[in-house]
């Protein structure tokens, strides 16, 4: 006698966190291919998905080798953004004087295109990894500061007064009340920062580099090698997704008590 089917298992598999984006990605690729065939778009304007996949398959070792400098610069710039952004946010949130002097300058600095000042880093620091790290740092710094400031400022004053009334020092109150309360906002800024750091690293490679995905993009654009260019864009997207996923995993470990994480657990169940 045949065993009964297990519709619950199929439904659970379809509700997995990765399956829906994967299915939507397949839909985008199919729509891409159909659009090219339907409107007869020439390959020198938009390459077919099969051509991009062929480049990824054939040139994967070279693309992976070129992806490492970009990934390294991204990680270093992101870590610097976190290391400097969170303390600066603490100073801004804790002092009206610091906020009045520093915060407007931070906002003003975001109006300066990073691609315009990136050549200066090449002049000052050469063609090594340093200009790429600085570009990644500059793009990732501001989201960390803004989100962390919002998190520190949203702490309930009554909770702080209660902790101080229990003879808690400023350091203990900060560690027990301010920092845990601000953690969800800080991680929100870190998620934005890590994706922008990828952009910053590529900007640095555009300006002056002989390696990295930005260099591959610049070289392929110069030779109108669109399949390689699209393959490099896929690699960049993968780097951003993987780094975002790592930050998200760390957030779930650090702040499992937050309502957003509890909702994820409920939906996953």
C-alpha positions as a Markdown table, in Angstrom:
| # | Residue | x | y | z |
|---|---|---|---|---|
| 1 | Unk | 0.0 | 0.0 | 0.0 |
| 2 | Unk | 1.4 | 3.4 | -1.0 |
| 3 | Unk | 2.4 | 5.7 | 1.8 |
| 4 | Unk | 0.4 | 9.0 | 2.0 |
| 5 | Unk | 2.0 | 12.1 | 0.7 |
| 6 | Unk | 3.4 | 14.7 | 3.0 |
| 7 | Unk | 2.0 | 18.0 | 2.0 |
| 8 | Unk | 3.2 | 19.6 | 5.2 |
| 9 | Unk | 6.8 | 18.9 | 4.3 |
| 10 | Unk | 6.4 | 20.4 | 0.8 |
| 11 | Unk | 4.7 | 23.5 | 2.3 |
| 12 | Unk | 7.5 | 23.8 | 4.8 |
| 13 | Unk | 10.1 | 23.6 | 2.1 |
| 14 | Unk | 8.4 | 26.3 | 0.0 |
| 15 | Unk | 8.3 | 28.5 | 3.1 |
| 16 | Unk | 12.1 | 28.2 | 3.6 |
| 17 | Unk | 13.9 | 31.6 | 3.8 |
| 18 | Unk | 16.0 | 31.0 | 0.7 |
| 19 | Unk | 13.5 | 29.3 | -1.6 |
| 20 | Unk | 11.3 | 32.4 | -2.4 |
| 21 | Unk | 14.2 | 34.7 | -3.4 |
| 22 | Unk | 15.6 | 31.8 | -5.5 |
| 23 | Unk | 12.3 | 31.3 | -7.3 |
| 24 | Unk | 12.1 | 35.0 | -7.9 |
| 25 | Unk | 15.6 | 35.1 | -9.2 |
| 26 | Unk | 14.7 | 32.3 | -11.7 |
| 27 | Unk | 11.7 | 34.4 | -12.8 |
| 28 | Unk | 13.9 | 37.4 | -13.4 |
| 29 | Unk | 16.4 | 35.4 | -15.5 |
| 30 | Unk | 13.6 | 33.9 | -17.5 |
| 31 | Unk | 12.0 | 37.3 | -18.1 |
| 32 | Unk | 15.4 | 38.7 | -19.0 |
| 33 | Unk | 16.0 | 35.9 | -21.6 |
| 34 | Unk | 12.4 | 36.2 | -23.0 |
| 35 | Unk | 12.7 | 40.0 | -23.3 |
| 36 | Unk | 15.9 | 39.7 | -25.3 |
| 37 | Unk | 14.4 | 37.2 | -27.7 |
| 38 | Unk | 11.1 | 39.0 | -28.0 |
| 39 | Unk | 12.5 | 42.4 | -28.8 |
| 40 | Unk | 15.7 | 41.1 | -30.5 |
| 41 | Unk | 18.0 | 43.1 | -28.4 |
| 42 | Unk | 21.6 | 42.9 | -29.8 |
| 43 | Unk | 24.3 | 41.3 | -27.6 |
| 44 | Unk | 26.4 | 44.5 | -27.6 |
| 45 | Unk | 23.5 | 46.2 | -25.6 |
| 46 | Unk | 22.4 | 43.5 | -23.2 |
| 47 | Unk | 23.9 | 40.0 | -23.1 |
| 48 | Unk | 21.8 | 36.9 | -22.9 |
| 49 | Unk | 21.7 | 35.1 | -19.5 |
| 50 | Unk | 23.4 | 32.0 | -21.1 |
| 51 | Unk | 26.4 | 34.1 | -22.1 |
| 52 | Unk | 26.8 | 35.5 | -18.6 |
| 53 | Unk | 26.5 | 32.0 | -17.1 |
| 54 | Unk | 29.1 | 30.8 | -19.6 |
| 55 | Unk | 31.5 | 33.5 | -18.5 |
| 56 | Unk | 30.9 | 32.7 | -14.8 |
| 57 | Unk | 31.6 | 29.0 | -15.5 |
| 58 | Unk | 34.6 | 29.4 | -17.7 |
| 59 | Unk | 36.3 | 32.3 | -15.9 |
| 60 | Unk | 35.3 | 31.5 | -12.4 |
| 61 | Unk | 38.9 | 31.0 | -11.1 |
| 62 | Unk | 39.9 | 34.4 | -12.4 |
| 63 | Unk | 36.7 | 36.1 | -11.1 |
| 64 | Unk | 37.2 | 34.5 | -7.7 |
| 65 | Unk | 40.8 | 35.7 | -7.6 |
| 66 | Unk | 39.7 | 39.2 | -8.5 |
| 67 | Unk | 36.9 | 39.1 | -6.0 |
| 68 | Unk | 39.3 | 38.7 | -3.0 |
| 69 | Unk | 40.8 | 42.2 | -3.1 |
| 70 | Unk | 37.3 | 43.7 | -3.3 |
| 71 | Unk | 36.1 | 41.6 | -0.5 |
| 72 | Unk | 39.1 | 42.4 | 1.7 |
| 73 | Unk | 38.8 | 46.1 | 1.1 |
| 74 | Unk | 35.1 | 45.9 | 1.9 |
| 75 | Unk | 35.5 | 44.0 | 5.1 |
| 76 | Unk | 38.3 | 46.3 | 6.3 |
| 77 | Unk | 36.3 | 49.5 | 5.4 |
| 78 | Unk | 33.2 | 48.1 | 7.1 |
| 79 | Unk | 35.1 | 47.2 | 10.3 |
| 80 | Unk | 36.5 | 50.7 | 10.4 |
| 81 | Unk | 33.0 | 52.1 | 9.9 |
| 82 | Unk | 31.8 | 50.2 | 12.9 |
| 83 | Unk | 34.9 | 50.9 | 15.0 |
| 84 | Unk | 34.7 | 54.6 | 14.5 |
| 85 | Unk | 31.0 | 55.1 | 13.8 |
| 86 | Unk | 29.6 | 53.7 | 17.1 |
| 87 | Unk | 31.9 | 55.7 | 19.4 |
| 88 | Unk | 31.1 | 58.9 | 17.4 |
| 89 | Unk | 27.4 | 58.1 | 17.7 |
| 90 | Unk | 27.9 | 57.7 | 21.5 |
| 91 | Unk | 29.5 | 61.1 | 21.7 |
| 92 | Unk | 26.8 | 62.8 | 19.6 |
| 93 | Unk | 24.0 | 61.2 | 21.5 |
| 94 | Unk | 25.5 | 62.0 | 24.9 |
| 95 | Unk | 26.5 | 65.6 | 24.3 |
| 96 | Unk | 24.4 | 68.4 | 22.8 |
| 97 | Unk | 27.6 | 70.4 | 22.2 |
| 98 | Unk | 29.3 | 67.6 | 20.2 |
| 99 | Unk | 26.1 | 67.1 | 18.3 |
| 100 | Unk | 25.8 | 70.8 | 17.3 |
| 101 | Unk | 29.4 | 70.8 | 16.0 |
| 102 | Unk | 29.9 | 67.3 | 14.5 |
| 103 | Unk | 26.5 | 66.1 | 13.2 |
| 104 | Unk | 25.9 | 68.9 | 10.7 |
| 105 | Unk | 29.4 | 68.3 | 9.3 |
| 106 | Unk | 28.7 | 64.6 | 8.9 |
| 107 | Unk | 25.5 | 65.4 | 7.0 |
| 108 | Unk | 27.3 | 67.9 | 4.9 |
| 109 | Unk | 30.0 | 65.4 | 4.0 |
| 110 | Unk | 27.5 | 63.1 | 2.5 |
| 111 | Unk | 26.7 | 65.6 | -0.3 |
| 112 | Unk | 30.3 | 65.3 | -1.6 |
| 113 | Unk | 30.5 | 62.5 | -4.2 |
| 114 | Unk | 33.0 | 59.9 | -3.2 |
| 115 | Unk | 34.0 | 59.3 | -6.8 |
| 116 | Unk | 35.1 | 62.9 | -6.9 |
| 117 | Unk | 37.5 | 62.7 | -3.9 |
| 118 | Unk | 38.7 | 59.1 | -4.5 |
| 119 | Unk | 41.5 | 60.3 | -6.9 |
| 120 | Unk | 43.0 | 62.2 | -3.9 |
| 121 | Unk | 43.4 | 59.0 | -2.0 |
| 122 | Unk | 45.3 | 57.5 | -4.9 |
| 123 | Unk | 47.6 | 60.6 | -4.9 |
| 124 | Unk | 48.1 | 60.4 | -1.1 |
| 125 | Unk | 48.3 | 56.7 | -0.6 |
| 126 | Unk | 49.2 | 55.2 | -3.9 |
| 127 | Unk | 47.6 | 52.3 | -5.8 |
| 128 | Unk | 47.6 | 49.8 | -3.0 |
| 129 | Unk | 44.7 | 48.6 | -0.8 |
| 130 | Unk | 44.5 | 51.7 | 1.4 |
| 131 | Unk | 42.5 | 54.0 | -1.0 |
| 132 | Unk | 39.9 | 51.2 | -1.5 |
| 133 | Unk | 39.6 | 50.7 | 2.3 |
| 134 | Unk | 39.1 | 54.4 | 2.8 |
| 135 | Unk | 36.5 | 54.6 | 0.1 |
| 136 | Unk | 34.6 | 51.7 | 1.7 |
| 137 | Unk | 35.0 | 53.3 | 5.1 |
| 138 | Unk | 33.6 | 56.7 | 3.9 |
| 139 | Unk | 30.5 | 55.1 | 2.4 |
| 140 | Unk | 29.8 | 52.8 | 5.3 |
| 141 | Unk | 30.5 | 55.3 | 8.1 |
| 142 | Unk | 27.5 | 57.6 | 7.9 |
| 143 | Unk | 24.7 | 54.9 | 8.1 |
| 144 | Unk | 26.3 | 53.5 | 11.3 |
| 145 | Unk | 26.5 | 56.9 | 12.9 |
| 146 | Unk | 22.9 | 57.9 | 12.1 |
| 147 | Unk | 21.4 | 54.6 | 13.1 |
| 148 | Unk | 23.4 | 54.4 | 16.3 |
| 149 | Unk | 22.6 | 57.9 | 17.3 |
| 150 | Unk | 18.9 | 57.1 | 16.8 |
| 151 | Unk | 19.3 | 54.0 | 18.9 |
| 152 | Unk | 21.1 | 55.8 | 21.8 |
| 153 | Unk | 18.6 | 58.7 | 21.8 |
| 154 | Unk | 15.6 | 56.4 | 21.9 |
| 155 | Unk | 16.5 | 54.9 | 25.3 |
| 156 | Unk | 13.7 | 55.4 | 27.9 |
| 157 | Unk | 14.9 | 58.0 | 30.4 |
| 158 | Unk | 13.0 | 56.3 | 33.2 |
| 159 | Unk | 15.0 | 53.2 | 32.7 |
| 160 | Unk | 18.2 | 55.1 | 33.0 |
| 161 | Unk | 17.0 | 56.9 | 36.1 |
| 162 | Unk | 16.0 | 53.6 | 37.7 |
| 163 | Unk | 19.4 | 52.1 | 37.0 |
| 164 | Unk | 21.1 | 55.1 | 38.5 |
| 165 | Unk | 18.8 | 55.0 | 41.5 |
| 166 | Unk | 20.1 | 51.4 | 42.1 |
| 167 | Unk | 23.6 | 52.9 | 42.6 |
| 168 | Unk | 24.8 | 52.0 | 39.2 |
| 169 | Unk | 27.8 | 53.8 | 37.8 |
| 170 | Unk | 27.6 | 55.5 | 34.4 |
| 171 | Unk | 29.5 | 52.7 | 32.8 |
| 172 | Unk | 27.3 | 50.0 | 34.3 |
| 173 | Unk | 24.2 | 51.9 | 33.3 |
| 174 | Unk | 25.5 | 52.3 | 29.8 |
| 175 | Unk | 26.3 | 48.6 | 29.5 |
| 176 | Unk | 23.0 | 47.4 | 31.1 |
| 177 | Unk | 20.5 | 49.9 | 29.6 |
| 178 | Unk | 21.8 | 52.2 | 26.8 |
| 179 | Unk | 23.8 | 49.7 | 24.8 |
| 180 | Unk | 21.4 | 46.8 | 24.7 |
| 181 | Unk | 18.5 | 49.2 | 23.8 |
| 182 | Unk | 20.5 | 50.7 | 21.0 |
| 183 | Unk | 21.7 | 47.4 | 19.6 |
| 184 | Unk | 18.9 | 46.8 | 17.1 |
| 185 | Unk | 19.3 | 50.2 | 15.6 |
| 186 | Unk | 23.1 | 49.8 | 15.5 |
| 187 | Unk | 22.7 | 46.5 | 13.5 |
| 188 | Unk | 20.3 | 48.2 | 11.1 |
| 189 | Unk | 23.0 | 50.7 | 10.3 |
| 190 | Unk | 25.6 | 48.0 | 10.1 |
| 191 | Unk | 23.5 | 46.1 | 7.5 |
| 192 | Unk | 23.2 | 49.2 | 5.3 |
| 193 | Unk | 26.9 | 50.0 | 5.9 |
| 194 | Unk | 28.2 | 46.6 | 4.8 |
| 195 | Unk | 26.4 | 46.8 | 1.4 |
| 196 | Unk | 27.6 | 50.4 | 0.9 |
| 197 | Unk | 31.1 | 49.3 | 1.7 |
| 198 | Unk | 31.0 | 47.1 | -1.3 |
| 199 | Unk | 30.2 | 50.1 | -3.5 |
| 200 | Unk | 33.0 | 52.1 | -1.8 |
| 201 | Unk | 35.5 | 49.4 | -2.5 |
| 202 | Unk | 34.5 | 49.3 | -6.2 |
| 203 | Unk | 34.7 | 53.1 | -6.4 |
| 204 | Unk | 38.3 | 52.9 | -5.1 |
| 205 | Unk | 39.1 | 50.2 | -7.7 |
| 206 | Unk | 37.6 | 52.3 | -10.5 |
| 207 | Unk | 39.9 | 55.2 | -9.7 |
| 208 | Unk | 43.2 | 53.4 | -9.5 |
| 209 | Unk | 43.7 | 49.6 | -9.4 |
| 210 | Unk | 45.1 | 46.7 | -11.3 |
| 211 | Unk | 43.0 | 44.1 | -9.5 |
| 212 | Unk | 39.6 | 43.6 | -8.0 |
| 213 | Unk | 36.1 | 43.4 | -9.4 |
| 214 | Unk | 36.1 | 47.1 | -10.0 |
| 215 | Unk | 39.1 | 46.7 | -12.3 |
| 216 | Unk | 37.4 | 43.8 | -14.1 |
| 217 | Unk | 34.3 | 46.1 | -14.6 |
| 218 | Unk | 36.5 | 48.9 | -15.9 |
| 219 | Unk | 38.4 | 46.6 | -18.3 |
| 220 | Unk | 35.3 | 44.9 | -19.6 |
| 221 | Unk | 33.5 | 48.3 | -20.2 |
| 222 | Unk | 36.5 | 49.5 | -22.2 |
| 223 | Unk | 36.4 | 46.5 | -24.5 |
| 224 | Unk | 32.6 | 46.3 | -24.6 |
| 225 | Unk | 32.8 | 42.8 | -23.1 |
| 226 | Unk | 29.3 | 42.9 | -21.6 |
| 227 | Unk | 29.0 | 39.2 | -20.6 |
| 228 | Unk | 32.1 | 39.7 | -18.4 |
| 229 | Unk | 30.8 | 43.0 | -17.0 |
| 230 | Unk | 27.5 | 41.3 | -16.1 |
| 231 | Unk | 29.3 | 38.4 | -14.5 |
| 232 | Unk | 31.4 | 40.9 | -12.4 |
| 233 | Unk | 28.1 | 42.5 | -11.3 |
| 234 | Unk | 26.8 | 39.1 | -10.2 |
| 235 | Unk | 30.0 | 38.6 | -8.2 |
| 236 | Unk | 29.5 | 41.9 | -6.5 |
| 237 | Unk | 25.9 | 41.1 | -5.7 |
| 238 | Unk | 27.0 | 37.8 | -4.2 |
| 239 | Unk | 29.6 | 39.6 | -2.0 |
| 240 | Unk | 27.0 | 42.0 | -0.7 |
| 241 | Unk | 24.5 | 39.3 | 0.0 |
| 242 | Unk | 26.9 | 37.1 | 1.8 |
| 243 | Unk | 28.3 | 39.9 | 4.0 |
| 244 | Unk | 24.7 | 41.1 | 4.7 |
| 245 | Unk | 23.8 | 37.6 | 5.7 |
| 246 | Unk | 26.8 | 37.3 | 8.1 |
| 247 | Unk | 25.8 | 40.6 | 9.8 |
| 248 | Unk | 22.2 | 39.4 | 10.1 |
| 249 | Unk | 23.4 | 36.1 | 11.7 |
| 250 | Unk | 25.5 | 38.0 | 14.2 |
| 251 | Unk | 22.5 | 40.2 | 15.0 |
| 252 | Unk | 20.4 | 37.2 | 15.8 |
| 253 | Unk | 23.1 | 35.9 | 18.2 |
| 254 | Unk | 23.6 | 39.3 | 19.9 |
| 255 | Unk | 20.0 | 40.5 | 20.2 |
| 256 | Unk | 17.8 | 37.3 | 20.2 |
| 257 | Unk | 15.5 | 39.0 | 22.6 |
| 258 | Unk | 14.4 | 41.8 | 20.2 |
| 259 | Unk | 10.9 | 41.7 | 18.9 |
| 260 | Unk | 12.1 | 41.4 | 15.3 |
| 261 | Unk | 14.0 | 38.3 | 16.1 |
| 262 | Unk | 11.1 | 36.8 | 18.0 |
| 263 | Unk | 8.8 | 37.4 | 15.1 |
| 264 | Unk | 11.2 | 35.6 | 12.8 |
| 265 | Unk | 11.2 | 32.7 | 15.1 |
| 266 | Unk | 7.4 | 32.6 | 15.2 |
| 267 | Unk | 7.1 | 32.7 | 11.4 |
| 268 | Unk | 9.8 | 30.1 | 11.0 |
| 269 | Unk | 7.9 | 27.8 | 13.3 |
